[in-house]
Amino acid sequence: MKIFFACLLLCISLSAFSADYNILSYGAKADGKTLNTKAIQAAIDQCSEQHGGRVIVPAGVFMSGTIVLKNEVTLYLMDGAELKGSPDSKDYPDQTTPDGKKVAWALIIALNVNHISIAGNGTINGNGAVAAFQLGDDTAPGYKGVRPNIITMVNCTDIEILDVHLLNSPHWMETYVRCENLHLKGVQVYNHANLNNDGIDIDSKNVLVEDCTIDSDDDGICLKSDDSKIPCENVTIRNCTVASNCNAIKFGTGSRGGFRNINISNITIHKASQDLFRHWQSHIKFIEQPITVLAGIAIENVDGGFSDNIVINNIYMNDVQTPIFIKLGNRGSLKYKGAAPYVPGHLRNITISNITAVSHSKITSSITGFPGYEVENVQLSNISISTMGDANADEADAQLQEKENLYPENRMFGPVLPASGLYIRHVKGISLQNITLQTRNFDARPHIIMDDVSDAQISRLTTEQTEITNAAIKLVNCENVTWLNPKVTIAPFPVLTVEGERTKAISIIGLNGAKDKIKTLPTVTKGVVTVN
């Protein structure tokens, strides 16, 4: 990362001595109607040919189709400038990489170039609400048509996106694929013109995203990995505010290469400013308020990727259905038919700390693998989650199907999970330290369920609800679990329920001999629970 920042400083120092190329000098007109593609492209081409500089977009509204950035070029939007996407799809011709692969349509495209930037306090408006781009959800069966992004960059190095306002793309807002040394700072994204309106999509390495504000209909900041040989790696995201009608911070779903060395910190998450398409409350049961984020943090490794070393710290989230959703799945075995033999990959070494969350559904935070493939080495610490609660005894007894081949989403197991705070299944190595789980209404579910979990440690767990009728923790077929100093309530209900023929080596330390607070079902061999 030190080399990355050194390169950025060099680029900034060199640009101070570069020439400016005002698009007005090339015939561009700021009337919001004239198509200025050729004029802007001519300025970019000459700027690059003359060894770089700034292409100036002055105040005014300049309509354009696809423009292609070249080496050493900064597209600079002055205060009051607006680069507006053409409403006609024919103004976005196909673009291909040098090896002949088509890339996503976009208003601004960069392919295999170096030392480029988009900067200034102006606005890039994708014009995504026009009728020509209202084509529906691109994941729906039978979807036809193409909609442009605002920014598509592929195989580029040394990129800066600074301070610009990005508004209403027809599709994703900006996507960076197989790029290196990418820096986004102070970018403001508002993307509510269409379906599939992601905020920022990154499938690259050596990336810094900081001080950005994202308000999007679809996923806010989304990491992807669509090449099985190239992971998304060495990514830092910090000091951002993210609002979304889908997932705020998401890994996936594309996850063929996996995610490595990802650090996310100091993020505020809340509901989007508007909801034109989702309306979750109208078709998902038990959603407490009209506009919600699906998951605050969604880590989805479902296409065979090898994901390792993910650190998430200091996150405040409100208005979410599910604070944390972590899924190791097997979707790739169906999605990539005809490819090389498929291995599900792994998801391991995840650290999540200092989280404050308020959720508004019965779709609990969850960490799940599937039989034979476990999420490994998860550490959760200093986490406080307030949930709506309000589940009954039948919902507490629900048995969840695996569904490892399905598209991963917080609601994939249904509108209710059988734990009120954390549902953990097929996990090896998990630490829960200083966790507070509160239900705002009566709830019959255990706060935590662990099913097929091994090597778990729990300490400083605080559970709060208006009336206690359930266990704080339920263990099913778990092995080598240690719980330190559980709080014993005065209610005649156990703090721990243990079941399953494969359950063994459960240790409760600091219960002060109150063995009546543990309930073991007949399927549990006598003596597998020790109390000290």
Secondary structure, 3 states (H helix, E strand, C coil): CHHHHHHHHHHHHHHCCCEEEEHHHHCCCCEEEEECHHHHHHHHHHHHHCCCEEEEECCEEEEECCEECCCCEEEEECCCEEEEECCCHHHCCCCECCCCCECCCEEEEEECCEEEEEEECCEEECCCCCHHHCCCCCCCCCCCCCCCEEEEEECCEEEEEECCEEECCCCCCEEEEEEEEEEEECCEEEECCCCCCCCEEEEEEEEEEECCEEEECCCCEEEEECECCECEEEEEEEEEEEEECCCCEEEEEEECCCEEEEEEEEEEEEECCCCCCCCHHHHCCCCCCCCCEEEEEEEEECCCCEEEEEEEEEEEEEEEEEEEEEEECCCHHHHCCCCCCCCCCEEEEEEEEEEEEEECCCCCEEEECECCECEEEEEEEEEEEEECCCCCHHHHCCCCCCCCCCCCCCCCCCCCCCCCCEEEEEEEEEEEEEEEEEECCCCCCCCEEEEEEEEEEEEEEEEECCCCCCCCEEEECCEEEEEECCCCCCCCCCCEEEECCCCEEEEEECCCCCHHHEEECCCCCCCCEEEC
